[in-house]
């Protein structure tokens, strides 16, 4: 992995290189950013850089014995912890072949990993049974590297027992051992871990930064206008911009579910709401939370669109057709109430409340919030269904 594999964040990369070159790198770093921000890739790039025999131009050389092993994520002094699913005996080592296939992707997301490990309705975790393995790995003599590196992806998913074990290693690190964590929700980590690590935060990128990065890639069949549109719709994430250019099937699928929901609200169709709630309850917890986040984004866009402020509108062509049809249905009278209902549903999902009940209750409450606005603007179920 190279620093250049992660677009932009040049100041951050310079700071990391400087710390590494001067030998002042903290032994415990916490990289954090939105899902798909490239935090894991940056941690891997730094690990490869500090162990490279001949770093060149601020990058690992890519061909020395150390880099050759890092290129396939199979260095004897490189260890991993990451969330998995499985029975009582499963551990990260069982998933290493899959990890080595997916981890090199610069913008790997939690959803990508969920699908790769076939998590289904199970919640991936870093189990307490990894504790003994971690003890064993960090007790070995360093085989050949300048520094032994432990990479932990999504450390917020660690069992408390393992978190406490990690805290011990952070407080009393073995010689020449670095711990790099890449987190999506760092606020869920133990406060004692947060206070003992140096935070490296990857902020959302500016629209122009993403546009320049996309243009520099010279992607086949992608025009300058395509790059500008993708950058505008990216929400500050290079991952989303690339997804848009490649045909974002996930976004399309979520939009279809949103249309199905809207079609059930005026008039309210409780039986069909229950069927949709049952369907969504079969998805993983992470997918449910992402869907609720998408709903919140769509309702925000429906509220903003009539203002004709293109610079803060982030809809593609299909979504704009819905916004035209729904103009006025989401207004200052109900937008706060809608947002509050979605926030409450997300909170309940995070707390493992029965998701069928959560979604069904949410749909009924959204119908109460939206039915008046939809009636006044003449938005009917058939009008929405025609957009599907």
Secondary structure, 3 states (H helix, E strand, C coil): CCHHHCCCCHHHHHHHHHHHHCCCCCCEEEEECCCCCCHHHHHHHHHHHHHCCCCECCECCCCCHHHHHHCCCCCCCEEEECCECCCCCCCHHHHHHHHHHHCCCCCCCHHHHHHHCCCCCCCCEECCCHHHHHHHHHHCCCCCCCCEEEEEECHHHECHHHHHHHHHHHHCCCCCEEEEEEECCHHHCCHHHHHCCEEEECCCCCHHHHHHHHHHHCCCCCCHHHHHHHHHHCCCCHHHHHHHHCCCHHHHHHHHHHHHHHCCECCECHHHHHHHHHHHHCCCHHHHHHHHHHHHHHHHHHHHHCCCCHHHCCCCHHHHHHHHHCCCCCCCCCHHHHHHHHHHHHHHHHCCCCHHHHHHHHHHHHHHHHHHHHHHCCCCHHHHHCCC
